[in-house]
Amino acid sequence: MVLAVDPEHAGRLMEICRGYNVEATVLGEFTGDKCFSATYEGQVVMNLEMEFLHNGLPQRVMNAAWRPACFAEPEAVPAADWEDLYCRVMGHLNVCSKEPIVRLYDHGVQGTSALPPFSGINGDGPNDAAIMAPILGKPYGMVISHGLNPVLNMIDPYHGSLWAAAEAVSNAIASGVNPRDLMLMDNFIWPFPDEELLGALDLAVDACVDFVRGTGMPFISGKDSLSSTYRGKDGTVIKIPPILCISAFGRVPDVSRTVSADFKKTGTKIVLAGYRNTAEMAGSVYYDLLGHIGNNLPKLSPTALMHVFEAVYGAINSGKLLACHDISEGGVAAALAEMCFGGDMGAQVIIPEGELAENFLFNETAGCFLAEIPADSNPSDIFGDIPCQVIGKTTDRKVIAAEQSGKTLFETRLDRLRAAWRQPMKEVFRQ
């Protein structure tokens, strides 16, 4: 890392570095002569004009084009075998428990983990972000979270990239972090950019720009891997899918004012908050299980997202939420199950009239949240003017049940869902 510091503060900087056992060396100074020079043992070994250094190499000109993908929407959806469908969603590789992977790493180094990867009664309820308090005895800490969705990027690089940014930030917000304290980093993982892939890259960058303009969150750094194409001696060409991974991180003034995702009490209200169009199902786990991809993917407004982020943060910071979990792969159904796993309790959900039950449960619009609030609380008093509705309550029965128009759709035992959720990685790790 290279730092620029006023000469009068250089001594103090060295003291700070020594205090943390970090090696630091003064490399040079800014001269104002518009040249970059270097010496070794008193001899000049380099002297380049900055104009040549920055602009001496002619820029490559490349053509970019984007041809919208066309993936068929399912025309006729078979009647759901609800219990089987729910278990298949929870066992999907994009939803299933990653605990065997996480447990390979020591995420509690020196006892600094304020919000671990898993929490709850049995320590198996996944959280949305990692929060660490690096200095023991101090209330402050830092958060890091991530978001990416290769399927949505394949359908539409612009909206898929917006989704990735929204997911990264939502994970931090659900944990109780102030959106005004968050900064972003991008990681573009792209094949060697031909005309169409360069067009996709251009759209992904546009999404990043629009997200910054709509939320005020800056991208302070990033990385790109734009040559992820393998060419074998036999002529085989393998291209990685174009992916944008967004990381969000920032400061947390008081880690005790954060919240985990596991349900805390029975008899409390379950609230769904955020803007979503449940007809936008493309790229979802549900569609994948039907053998489809679709084109009508979730479309997000960064400005509207920021209103939701601020409302959810305010609710958590004021102590009004008992638990919070963001909606991502698997939709409301997956988020609900994970909250139940952590709390080791059940839930009763009432799907609103007029909603298609499958879409309500499995829509994957980022920037939406499930929250647990006290039974005597009013969600509009907590969340203000953002869309929010009570969709159910927690129960002491270890069952997740859903009904619509007075008709029970399913009652699925928690242990069956948990087994389906854990099984894929058990097979991978032969547990």
C-alpha angles and dihedrals in degrees: 000000000000120000131192114214136169109260091238090060097045093095093052091049090054090051091053092049092049089049089060094040091247118148112232131176133185105240102182146296141269108258105179093226092114092238131112108218132171132188133199120198090343095310122114106239099170136022116167131165111242090226090060093043093054103030107019095097113072111240117247114243115216132178119234129195135164124207110194114241120242115209118168120248115226108267099198121022114205118236108274123253086209102199093046092045093050092050092047091052091050090048094050112118091239091055108029124107114281092193096122089058095045093049090059087073130063100238092169098064111165091350094281098130109114094170111023125201090259132030140157136088095314096026093244103104108109119230126211102235143011118250121188132187099205098184112060114230094023121108097218129087145156135256133212128185138160143211136191139144118188093185094057091044088056092052096043122352093202099052092034090056092047087052091052092052092046091049094050092051094041090057090057094042092051087058093054104264122149109246088216089063096053129104128187138223126193129212115190112197106186140157117244099297113249118175097283096040090048088054089052090050091051091053091049091053090049088055091053091050093049092048091054092048093048098045106024091231110139128223101226099176144351149165137233133204103189099164102061093140123118119208115189127206089249091058096261112151120197119184124193113231110260106259135176115201116193121199123196123197139161148135127300111203093201120015091195089070093063126097137218127225100243120105111252108194141019120244094034126130123259112215129194112208131183144052117293142153106212091201088070098088104140115130093018126139088241092058090046090056088052089053095250139110104191132193105240098088127170112286117204136199111214091205092053090044091057091056089053093046092052093046094050092045091050091051093051095042091053091053095245097124122071093191138358134191129175124233115246135129110009093022127227091336094059094042091049093050092049091051089050092049091055094046093039090225140106137250138216114211128191113201111214120251113265095026121118100239096219092051093045092053101037106033109123104204108157119226094048125113143200112216135184114220132175116277093246095051128105113222094213089057089054103039101031118205101347117107109276135155139173107246100174149315140262118256138195090235111096090229134103109218131181132191137178129192089358092304122117111233098184146338109203123184115241093227091057092051092045092051092051090047094052100039102081096059091040087060092048093049094035093233 
